[in-house]
Amino acid sequence: MPEVPPAVPVKRVVLGLNGGPADPLVVRLGCQLVREQHAELLAVHIVEVDWSHDLAEDISSGNEVASAVLDRAEGEAERLGLRLQTSLLQARDVSAALVDEATELGADLIVVGLPYRKRFGGEFAIGRTVPYVLQNAPCKVIVAREPMPTADSGYRRTAALEGAGFSS
């Protein structure tokens, strides 16, 4: 059996949250990674601003849905006995903003979620954010994909939440 290399220590982990079904997995994984190393854990949620609004216009601060994403993450981290710093940003492009924020914060690791979804025709869809982060992040990246759904349509969200240690 090959020898497993020791884990590389991390000091700062950035969690990219999008309010989707993979967020609980991202938070749980982030908490597990920093627990033993006493690293800083930061959750970032980015509200995408379309071109009909000026980027300087404050759209995100009054957004209750965006705030709730970070509140849920913060609550789960507290439940697990960890402190989670949160940041709500707005940008034209979520992918670039996440990489820029992680760079500015000096992150050693970015953890992002990937929902299990298919396009028409049955092809698995990875979206734009994950490839961009993998290609452009100046640090390590972990992608946490939610479980594949089964025939039971209620399985997808419930299993993802319970699998991440969240009760539904």
N, C-alpha and C positions, 0 to 999 in steps of 0.2 A: 504494500500500500504506500503511495507517495506521501511524503511528509507535507503537512499543511503549514504554510508559512505563518508566522505570528501576525496578528492583526496590527495594521499600521495605526498608530494613535491619531485621533482626531481631536481638535480643540473646539471647532465650531462647525455645526451641522445645520444646513438650511433645508427646510421642508417646503417644497412647492405645493401649495394646496389650491385646488380649483373648485371646491364645493361639490365634487363628484363622488361616486361610490368608492373610489380608491383612497380617498382622504383618510379614513380610519386606519387603513393598512399603512399609509405613510407615517402617520403620527405614532402608531404602535411601534413600527420598525425604528423610527428615529429615537424614540424613548429607549428602546432596547440597546441601540448603538451607543448612546451617550451615558447610560446608567453606570457602567463600570469605569468609564474614563473620565467622568465628571466634566464632560465637555459642555459647551454652550449650545443650546437648542433654540433655533429661530424658525418660526413659521411665517411664510410670506404668501399673501393672497393678492393677486393683481387683477384689477378691474380693467378690462380692455375698453379704451375710449375710441369710439369711431370718429370718422373724419367730419361728422356734422357738428362735433363739439370741439372747442379749443382745448388743448391739452392742459392749459393752466386752469381751466374751469374745474372746480372741486366737485367731482361726481361721486367719488368713493366714500367720503366721510358720512354722507347721509344714507348710504346704501345699507339697509338693514340685513339683506341677504348676505352681502359680503362680510359684514361684521359678525354675523352668526357663524360663518365658516371658521373664523378665527376663535370665536368664543367656544365653539364645540371642541376645537383642537386644544385650546388652553385648559378647558375643563377635563379633558381626557388625560392630559399630561399631569395635571394636579392629582387626579385620581390614582395615577401610577406613581405619585410621589416625586414628580419632577417639575421644575420650573421651565416654562416655555415663553419666550419673548415672541411677540407678534408684530407684524408689519403689514399694513394695508396700503397698497400702492395703486396707481393708475398709470397706464401706458398705452401706446398705440399697438405694441406687439408684446404679448405676454412672454414669449420665449426669450426675446432679447432682454426684456426687463428682468426676468428671473436670473439670467446669467450675469447681467450687470450688477444686480443687487448682491448676488453671492460673491462676485469679485470684489465689490466695494466693502463687503463685510469680512473679507478674508476667509471665506469658507474653505474647509478641508474636504467637505463632502456635500453634495446636493442629493436629496431623496425626492423623487417625483413619483406620482401614481399614474397608472395606465389602466383605464377601464377596459373591460373586455367588450368590444363591439365589432360588428361586421358591417360592411357596406352592402349595397345591393349586389347580388351575385354571390354573396357568401364569403368574400375576401376579408380577412382580418384587417382592421384599420388601426393604424398607430398614431395618426394625427400629425400635427406639425411641431408641437412643443417638444416632445421627447427626442426626436431626431436632432432638432436644433440644439437642445441642451447637451446631448451626447457629443455632438460635433464641436461645440464652442465653449463648454465649461472649462475653466482653468484648473479644475479639481476633479476628484473622483465623483462618479455619479452612480446612484443605485436607482433602478426602476422597479417599482413594486406593482405588479399587474394583479388585478382582482381575479378571483377564480372564474372559470368558464361557467356560464349559466347552464342549468339542466332544463329538462322539459317543464319543470315546475317554475312558472314565471316569477313567483315570489322568492325563489331561492337566491337570485342574483344579489339583491341588496341585503337580505337577511344574512346569508352566508358570509358575505364580505364583511359585514359589521361584526358578526360573531367570531369569525376567523381572526379578526383583528383585536378581539377581546372586548368589543363593545357589546352591550346588551341592546336589543332592539325594543 
